[in-house]
């Protein structure tokens, strides 16, 4: 199941045009997002570390540890996202085990990818 399916009926969405920034490094956390339509780039420094498509979870670290944003997210094309604040996040992980395990999988995958980037940079 794609997490975007949980929000098929969402009417209060965040809409971005191509090139618009969802958030940037250092911004205060205000929730996380699920990409419903479009495509987004996750940028750390000058490097695009992820191309996100429908179902991608963005900004999950900030909702978990309430820390400033560690990446910049820019729309590659017109995009529509569901915003999830702390209250809604807590409800979702309590009521939908799939969502909770999916968020953990996303975190684990990103950690592995960042480890690979660090190792690759050490070899250069």
VENPE-V478229 format. One record per helix or strand. SS is the DSSP state (hx for helix, st for strand). FROM is the first residue (numbers start at 1). TO is the last residue. If there is no record, write none. Layout:
ss=SS from=FROM to=TO
ss=SS from=FROM to=TO
//
This chain:
ss=hx from=3 to=7
ss=st from=13 to=16
ss=st from=21 to=23
ss=st from=32 to=37
ss=st from=40 to=44
ss=st from=47 to=52
ss=st from=57 to=58
ss=hx from=60 to=65
ss=st from=72 to=75
ss=st from=79 to=84
ss=hx from=86 to=95
ss=hx from=97 to=123
//
